[in-house]
Amino acid sequence: MSEETQQLVDVLDAHRFDEAGLHAYLREQLPEEFGGELAIRQFQGGQSNPTFLLESGGRRYVLRKKPPGKLLPSAHQVEREYQVMRALRDTDVPVPEMLLLCEDDAIIGTPFYVMRFIEGRVYSHPALEEVPKAERRPIFEAKADAMARLHNVDYAAVGLADFGKPGNFLGRQIGRWSKQYEASKTGDNPSMDKLMAWLPENIPAGSDETTIAHGDFRLGNLMLHPERPEVVAVLDWELCTLGHPLSDLAYCCIPYHLPSGLPGIRGLADLDLGELGLPTEQEFVDMYCRKAGRDNGIQDWPFYTAFALFRLAAILQGVYKRALDGNAANADALSVGEGATILADAGWKEAQRLQG
């Protein structure tokens, strides 16, 4: 599996639950799957929803649950993750097979779902240094293909008409993340101030499209076939909603606008892409457009990249503020805070491309 999820550990003390109760529940609900003994280990990684490997009868499964404790109402919605992956099961979007959703807190303390385990590879850095050079461009092709397949799904036809608000996604997102940034602001960030003023005034005309938007579509959330450059599963649907397809594409292109070598930032901007066998941003966008049927390309592309960089900067600023409030390790918190400034500066640079 992935460099983030392949590390398996005993269930962490903070995430312990009634394993015998879970086993009894699974035997009752899925007797053909969980008739034998049950072994449980935890994937160690950055997932906001704790994730566990279940093994029973020689088969493997994955369980994802909400974290313990008091949560924000809109956070950690494993029910939405399950709903969208279940809805996509009969489409050509590669998703794991959903087996069960339990919304009863009495079983293990929080809602959870169980899906079938998929064998594969996950790489978090888009430079793909662990992969043979000849395979890197085909992986980007597979990434563009998986994204286009998602955006081409008729969301109403698969039962997701009420999964979000259709229309004005970009305007609503700009407003939301501007408020979030202001609420978590810890110092001056001139580029963010400029973007908050510029973005709502420059939403491209005629850009009000609605598709299923993953919300965190990046290489690290794609599982590749163990041997071939092929996406076998799109993972981590926690931020999925009805939204603008180009918000996913621009988010996926963020590494093209950031430097490599900085802590926590997986950038490509200062690398020799040709030498590495990687496509340029325009080549990747063209791959997506071909797969998605966007024959006329994308007008005002720098707006979407500016928006994506602004959104991620606002997210990182929130992480930074929470780290400071929680007395987290200063070095880590500081690097996250610097990331928000770097992202905002890159976003404003994109905005200026449209201003001439």
C-alpha positions as CSV (number, residue, x, y, z in Angstrom):
1,M,0.0,0.0,0.0
2,S,1.2,3.5,0.6
3,E,4.2,5.1,2.3
4,E,1.5,6.8,4.5
5,T,-0.7,3.8,5.1
6,Q,1.5,0.8,4.9
7,Q,2.8,1.1,8.4
8,L,0.6,-1.1,10.6
9,V,0.7,-0.8,14.4
10,D,-1.3,-2.2,17.3
11,V,-4.4,-0.1,17.9
12,L,-3.3,3.1,19.5
13,D,-4.5,3.7,23.1
14,A,-6.4,6.8,22.1
15,H,-8.3,4.9,19.5
16,R,-9.1,1.7,21.3
17,F,-12.7,0.4,21.0
18,D,-14.7,-2.8,21.9
19,E,-13.1,-5.3,19.5
20,A,-15.3,-8.1,20.7
21,G,-18.4,-6.0,20.2
22,L,-17.3,-5.1,16.7
23,H,-16.6,-8.8,15.8
24,A,-20.0,-9.8,17.1
25,Y,-21.7,-7.1,15.1
26,L,-19.8,-8.0,11.9
27,R,-20.6,-11.7,12.3
28,E,-24.2,-10.8,12.5
29,Q,-24.3,-8.3,9.6
30,L,-21.8,-10.0,7.3
31,P,-21.6,-13.7,8.4
32,E,-20.1,-14.9,5.1
33,E,-17.2,-12.3,5.5
34,F,-16.6,-12.4,9.2
35,G,-17.3,-16.0,10.3
36,G,-13.8,-16.6,11.6
37,E,-11.4,-15.0,14.0
38,L,-10.9,-11.2,13.7
39,A,-7.5,-9.5,13.9
40,I,-7.3,-5.7,14.0
41,R,-4.4,-3.4,13.4
42,Q,-4.2,0.4,12.8
43,F,-2.8,2.1,9.8
44,Q,-0.3,4.7,11.1
45,G,-0.5,7.9,9.1
46,G,-2.1,11.3,8.7
47,Q,-5.7,10.3,8.2
48,S,-8.1,12.5,10.1
49,N,-10.4,9.5,10.3
50,P,-8.7,6.6,12.1
51,T,-8.3,3.7,9.7
52,F,-7.8,0.1,10.6
53,L,-6.9,-3.2,8.8
54,L,-9.3,-6.1,9.6
55,E,-8.3,-9.7,8.8
56,S,-10.7,-12.6,9.0
57,G,-10.9,-15.9,7.3
58,G,-7.8,-15.1,5.2
59,R,-9.4,-11.9,3.8
60,R,-8.6,-8.3,4.5
61,Y,-10.9,-5.3,5.0
62,V,-10.5,-1.6,5.9
63,L,-12.5,0.1,8.6
64,R,-12.7,3.9,8.9
65,K,-14.3,5.6,11.8
66,K,-14.8,9.0,13.3
67,P,-12.2,10.0,15.9
68,P,-13.2,9.8,19.5
69,G,-14.3,12.8,21.4
70,K,-16.3,15.9,20.7
71,L,-16.2,16.9,17.0
72,L,-17.4,19.8,14.8
73,P,-20.8,18.9,13.2
74,S,-19.4,19.1,9.7
75,A,-16.1,17.3,10.3
76,H,-15.1,13.7,9.9
77,Q,-18.2,12.7,8.1
78,V,-17.5,9.0,7.4
79,E,-21.2,8.7,6.4
80,R,-20.6,11.0,3.4
81,E,-17.5,9.1,2.4
82,Y,-19.5,5.8,2.4
83,Q,-22.4,7.4,0.6
84,V,-20.3,8.7,-2.3
85,M,-18.2,5.6,-2.8
86,R,-21.3,3.4,-2.6
87,A,-23.0,5.6,-5.2
88,L,-20.0,5.3,-7.6
89,R,-19.8,1.5,-7.4
90,D,-21.5,1.0,-10.8
91,T,-19.6,3.7,-12.6
92,D,-16.2,3.6,-14.2
93,V,-14.7,5.6,-11.3
94,P,-12.3,3.3,-9.4
95,V,-13.4,3.0,-5.8
96,P,-13.2,0.4,-3.1
97,E,-16.2,-2.0,-2.6
98,M,-18.3,-0.7,0.3
99,L,-19.6,-3.5,2.5
100,L,-21.3,-1.9,5.5
101,L,-22.1,1.5,7.2
102,C,-22.8,1.5,10.9
103,E,-24.2,4.8,12.3
104,D,-24.9,3.3,15.8
105,D,-22.4,4.8,18.3
106,A,-23.1,1.8,20.6
107,I,-21.0,-0.6,18.6
108,I,-17.5,1.0,18.8
109,G,-18.3,4.5,20.1
110,T,-18.6,6.3,16.7
111,P,-20.1,5.7,13.3
112,F,-17.8,3.6,11.0
113,Y,-17.8,1.8,7.6
114,V,-16.1,-1.3,6.3
115,M,-14.8,-1.7,2.8
116,R,-12.9,-4.4,1.0
117,F,-9.1,-4.0,1.1
118,I,-7.4,-3.2,-2.2
119,E,-3.7,-4.1,-2.9
120,G,-1.8,-1.3,-4.5
121,R,0.8,1.5,-4.3
122,V,0.4,5.1,-3.1
123,Y,3.0,7.8,-3.7
124,S,2.7,11.2,-1.9
125,H,5.3,13.2,-3.8
126,P,4.4,14.1,-7.5
127,A,8.1,13.9,-8.5
128,L,7.6,10.1,-8.3
129,E,11.3,9.5,-7.5
130,E,10.5,6.0,-6.4
131,V,9.1,5.1,-9.8
132,P,11.1,4.2,-13.0
133,K,11.2,7.3,-15.2
134,A,9.3,5.6,-18.1
135,E,6.3,5.0,-15.7
136,R,6.0,8.6,-14.4
137,R,4.2,10.2,-17.3
138,P,1.7,7.3,-17.6
139,I,0.9,7.7,-13.9
140,F,0.0,11.4,-14.6
141,E,-2.1,10.2,-17.5
142,A,-3.9,7.7,-15.2
143,K,-4.4,10.5,-12.6
144,A,-6.0,12.8,-15.2
145,D,-8.2,9.9,-16.5
146,A,-9.5,9.0,-13.0
147,M,-10.4,12.7,-12.3
148,A,-12.1,13.0,-15.6
149,R,-14.1,9.9,-15.0
150,L,-15.3,11.3,-11.7
151,H,-16.3,14.6,-13.2
152,N,-18.2,12.9,-16.1
153,V,-20.5,11.0,-13.7
154,D,-24.1,12.1,-13.8
155,Y,-24.4,12.9,-10.0
156,A,-28.2,12.9,-10.0
157,A,-28.4,9.6,-11.9
158,V,-26.3,7.8,-9.2
159,G,-28.4,9.3,-6.3
160,L,-26.2,12.2,-5.3
161,A,-28.5,15.1,-6.3
162,D,-28.7,16.2,-2.6
163,F,-25.0,15.7,-1.9
164,G,-24.3,19.4,-2.0
165,K,-25.6,22.7,-3.4
166,P,-25.4,23.0,-7.2
167,G,-24.3,26.4,-8.5
168,N,-22.1,29.3,-7.3
169,F,-19.6,26.9,-5.8
170,L,-16.6,29.1,-6.4
171,G,-18.3,32.2,-4.9
172,R,-19.4,30.2,-1.8
173,Q,-16.0,28.7,-1.3
174,I,-14.2,32.1,-1.6
175,G,-16.5,33.5,1.0
176,R,-16.2,30.5,3.3
177,W,-12.4,30.3,3.2
178,S,-12.0,34.1,3.6
179,K,-14.0,33.9,6.8
180,Q,-12.0,30.9,8.0
181,Y,-8.8,32.7,7.3
182,E,-9.8,35.8,9.1
183,A,-10.9,33.7,12.1
184,S,-7.5,32.0,12.3
185,K,-5.2,34.9,11.2
186,T,-2.1,35.2,13.3
187,G,-0.2,37.9,11.5
188,D,0.0,39.9,8.3
189,N,-0.2,38.1,4.9
190,P,-0.5,40.8,2.2
191,S,-1.0,38.2,-0.6
192,M,-4.0,36.7,1.2
193,D,-5.6,40.2,1.7
194,K,-5.2,40.8,-2.0
195,L,-6.6,37.4,-3.0
196,M,-9.6,37.9,-0.8
197,A,-10.4,41.1,-2.5
198,W,-9.5,40.0,-6.1
199,L,-11.1,36.5,-6.3
200,P,-14.8,37.3,-5.8
201,E,-14.5,40.1,-8.4
202,N,-12.9,37.9,-11.0
203,I,-14.9,34.6,-11.1
204,P,-14.9,33.7,-14.8
205,A,-18.1,34.4,-16.6
206,G,-20.1,31.3,-17.6
207,S,-18.0,29.1,-15.3
208,D,-20.9,27.8,-13.1
209,E,-20.5,24.1,-13.6
210,T,-21.5,21.4,-11.1
211,T,-20.1,17.9,-10.9
212,I,-19.0,15.6,-8.1
213,A,-15.9,17.3,-6.7
214,H,-13.5,15.1,-4.6
215,G,-12.1,18.1,-2.7
216,D,-8.6,16.6,-2.1
217,F,-7.7,15.1,-5.4
218,R,-4.0,14.6,-5.4
219,L,-1.5,11.8,-6.1
220,G,-1.4,10.8,-2.4
221,N,-5.1,9.9,-2.5
222,L,-4.8,7.6,-5.5
223,M,-4.0,3.9,-5.2
224,L,-2.1,2.6,-8.2
225,H,-2.1,-1.0,-9.4
226,P,0.9,-2.9,-7.8
227,E,2.6,-3.2,-11.2
228,R,0.9,-1.1,-13.8
229,P,0.5,2.8,-14.0
230,E,-3.3,2.4,-13.5
231,V,-5.5,3.9,-10.7
232,V,-7.3,1.1,-8.9
233,A,-8.9,3.3,-6.2
234,V,-9.6,6.9,-5.5
235,L,-9.3,7.3,-1.7
236,D,-10.2,9.7,1.1
237,W,-13.5,11.2,0.1
238,E,-14.0,13.2,3.3
239,L,-14.1,16.6,1.5
240,C,-16.3,15.4,-1.4
241,T,-19.3,17.5,-2.4
242,L,-21.1,18.8,-5.4
243,G,-18.7,21.5,-6.8
244,H,-16.8,22.9,-9.7
245,P,-14.7,20.3,-11.6
246,L,-11.8,22.7,-12.2
247,S,-11.4,23.2,-8.4
248,D,-10.2,19.6,-8.3
249,L,-8.0,20.0,-11.4
250,A,-6.4,23.2,-10.0
251,Y,-5.9,21.7,-6.6
252,C,-4.1,18.7,-8.2
253,C,-1.8,21.2,-10.1
254,I,-0.7,23.1,-6.9
255,P,2.7,21.3,-6.9
256,Y,3.6,23.0,-10.2
257,H,3.4,26.4,-8.4
258,L,5.5,25.5,-5.3
259,P,9.2,24.9,-4.7
260,S,10.6,21.5,-3.9
261,G,12.7,20.9,-0.8
262,L,10.7,22.8,1.8
263,P,9.3,20.9,4.8
264,G,5.8,19.7,4.2
265,I,5.6,21.2,0.7
266,R,5.7,18.8,-2.2
267,G,6.5,21.1,-5.0
268,L,7.7,20.8,-8.6
269,A,8.2,24.4,-9.7
270,D,12.1,24.4,-9.6
271,L,12.6,20.9,-11.0
272,D,13.5,19.9,-14.5
273,L,10.3,18.2,-15.4
274,G,11.6,17.0,-18.8
275,E,14.6,15.4,-17.2
276,L,12.4,13.7,-14.6
277,G,10.0,12.4,-17.3
278,L,7.1,14.4,-15.8
279,P,4.5,16.4,-17.8
280,T,4.4,20.2,-17.5
281,E,1.3,21.7,-16.0
282,Q,-0.1,22.6,-19.4
283,E,0.5,19.0,-20.6
284,F,-1.3,17.6,-17.6
285,V,-4.2,20.0,-18.1
286,D,-4.4,19.0,-21.7
287,M,-4.5,15.3,-20.6
288,Y,-7.4,16.1,-18.4
289,C,-9.3,18.1,-21.0
290,R,-9.0,15.2,-23.6
291,K,-10.3,12.7,-21.1
292,A,-13.1,15.0,-19.8
293,G,-14.2,16.1,-23.3
294,R,-13.3,19.7,-22.8
295,D,-12.5,20.3,-26.5
296,N,-12.0,24.0,-26.1
297,G,-9.6,23.8,-23.2
298,I,-9.9,26.1,-20.2
299,Q,-10.4,29.8,-20.2
300,D,-8.9,31.9,-17.4
301,W,-6.9,29.0,-16.0
302,P,-4.8,31.2,-13.7
303,F,-8.0,32.1,-11.8
304,Y,-8.6,28.5,-10.8
305,T,-4.9,28.0,-9.7
306,A,-5.1,31.2,-7.7
307,F,-8.3,30.0,-6.1
308,A,-6.7,26.6,-5.3
309,L,-3.6,28.1,-3.7
310,F,-5.8,30.6,-1.7
311,R,-8.0,27.8,-0.4
312,L,-5.0,25.6,0.7
313,A,-3.4,28.7,2.3
314,A,-6.5,29.3,4.3
315,I,-6.6,25.6,5.4
316,L,-2.9,25.7,6.5
317,Q,-3.5,29.0,8.4
318,G,-6.2,27.2,10.3
319,V,-3.8,24.3,11.1
320,Y,-1.2,26.7,12.2
321,K,-3.6,28.6,14.5
322,R,-4.8,25.3,16.1
323,A,-1.2,24.2,16.5
324,L,-0.4,27.4,18.3
325,D,-3.5,27.2,20.5
326,G,-2.7,23.6,21.4
327,N,1.0,24.3,22.2
328,A,2.1,22.0,19.5
329,A,5.8,21.6,18.6
330,N,6.9,25.1,17.6
331,A,9.1,24.0,14.7
332,D,6.3,22.1,13.1
333,A,3.8,24.9,13.6
334,L,6.2,27.4,12.2
335,S,6.8,25.5,9.0
336,V,3.0,25.2,8.5
337,G,2.6,28.9,9.0
338,E,5.4,29.6,6.5
339,G,3.5,27.3,4.1
340,A,0.4,29.5,4.2
341,T,2.5,32.5,3.2
342,I,4.3,30.7,0.4
343,L,0.9,29.4,-1.0
344,A,-0.7,32.9,-0.8
345,D,2.3,34.5,-2.6
346,A,2.0,31.8,-5.3
347,G,-1.7,32.4,-5.6
348,W,-1.3,36.2,-6.0
349,K,1.3,35.6,-8.7
350,E,-1.2,33.5,-10.6
351,A,-3.9,36.3,-10.2
352,Q,-1.5,38.8,-11.6
353,R,-1.1,36.7,-14.8
354,L,-4.7,37.4,-15.5
355,Q,-4.3,41.1,-14.8
356,G,-1.7,41.4,-17.4
